[in-house]
């Protein structure tokens, strides 16, 4: 049975910390809904109503465009191992970029991963748990190093050029605010 909470409990905080994978969902008023998997231990719990994740350079920048256009963001965690559970965090997302005053303070809490382009902060408005009985069991076998290796090989100048070419506009033509 689904249950809503106003903030993360200690038990739910521990559940999040144990997960190796989470999903983000965002949308603007028009266009596609974006749903993305995230890993590499890039999520941090800032307090019971605020979480953040380190966003890495990739082929798209849909979340950035959607947050600038609308602000709505949902994060979802699934218990793939022994205990079944689905946890969704609903709220408003903001972007913190390397040029922002808050960057150093937030970025300090993450591992130094090549390709970091922004920190996405979610101010939680509500959260919901559900049973997860239909979610299959999976065993974690390890992180992929492909994205990190790719970013490392590109170097900072190559990443700036890539973001300028590939991350300025969303697939629906919305600006992402990622100019370099």
N, C-alpha and C positions, 0 to 999 in steps of 0.2 A: 504494500500500500504506500502510495506517495505521501511524503511528509515535507512540509515547508518549514524553513528556519529563517530568522532574520540575520544570523551571522554564523560563522564557522564555530563548531564546538571543538573541544580537544580531540574527541574521537574522529571527527571528520577531518581535522587538520592532520592527524596521523595517517588517515586513509590517503589523503592527497600526497603526503610525503613518500608513501610507499609505491606510488604509481610511477611507471617509466614512460607512460604515454598519456597524453590528454588531447582533446579536440577543441578547436575554436570555431564558433559560428558567428557570422555577422552579415548584415545586409544594409543596403541603402533603400530608400523608398521605392525605387524602380531598379530593375536589373536582376542579376543573378544573386542567389544566396551563396555565400562562401562557407565552406566547411573544410578545415585543415587539421591534419594530425600534427602534433608537436612532440618532440622528445629531447634527448641530450641533456636531461636534467636542467632545463632552462626555466622552470617555474619556481617562484619564491612566494611564500605567504608573508605579507607585510604586517598584517594584524587580522583580527577576526572578520573584518569587512573589506579587506583590501588585499589583492594578490597582484603579482606582476610576472610577466615572462619576457625573456630576452628573445627578440625577434631577429632572425638571421637572414642575410641576403639570400633570396631565392628567385625562382622564375616569375613570381607575381608579387603583388603588394595589395591584395584585395582588402585585407583587414584594415590597413592604413587608410585606404580610400573610403571604406564604409564608416570608420570611426570619424573621419573628417566630415562626412556627409550626414551621419545620423547619430553615431555614438553608441548604439546598442551593441552589446557583446555578450555571448554566452560561452562559458567553458564547461566541458563535460569530461568526467573521469569515470572509467569503468573498472570494476574489480574483475580482472581476467584470471586471477589465480583461485585460491580456495573459497574465500567469502564473496558471494555475489553482492554487488551494490552498484548503482549508478548515481552519480552526484552531478548536478548541474548548478553552476553559479551564474546568476543573471545580474546584469547591471550595465553601467556606463563605462566605456573604455576611453582612455586618453593615451596619447603617444608622447614619449619622452625621447628626444633625439640627442645625439652627441653635442649639438650646439646649445641645448637647453641648460639652464642653471641647475636643474634637478638631476641631470645625467650622472655626474660623478657619484653622488650619494646613492642613487639606485644601482648603477652599473657595478659599483664596488661589491654588491652582494651576489654577483654571478661569476661563473668561471670565465676566464678570458678566452672566448671562442672567436676564431677568425670569422669575419663576415657580420659581426654584430652591427645592425643598422638602427635599432631603436628598442626601447623597452615599452611594452604594452602594459598599462596599468588598468586593472578592473576594479572599480568601486562597486562592491556587491550591494544590490538592492534587496535581493532575496536569493535563497538557494533551496534546492529540492533534492531529496533522495527518493529513489525507487528501488524495487527489489533486485533487478538485474538477473532474475532467474532464467531469462532467455539468452543471456550473454554467454558464449562458449568460453571454456577455459583455454588459456594459452600460456605457454611458458616463455619467459624472457630469455633470449639466447645471447643478447649483447647489442650494443649500439652500433649503428653503421657509421663509418668514418668518411663516407663519400662527400658529404656536404662540407665538412670541415677541411678535408684535403683539397677540394676544389677551391674553396675560399683562400686557403693558405697559398696555393699555387698562383692564384690571381694576384695576390698582394693588395695593398690598400689602393694603389692607383688603379689597378684593374677592376677592383670592386666598385670604386667610384664611377668608372666608365660604364660598367655593367648596369649599375643602378640608374644612371642617367639614360641609358638606352632602353632598359627593360622594366624599370620600376616606377617611372614617372606617372603613368596613366594605368588605371585598372582595365580589366578586360571589357568593362562596360563604358569606358571612356571617362571615368571620374579621376580627378587629380588625387595623387597619393601624398603630396607634400615631400616626397623623397627626391630632392634635387641633385643629390650626389651619392 
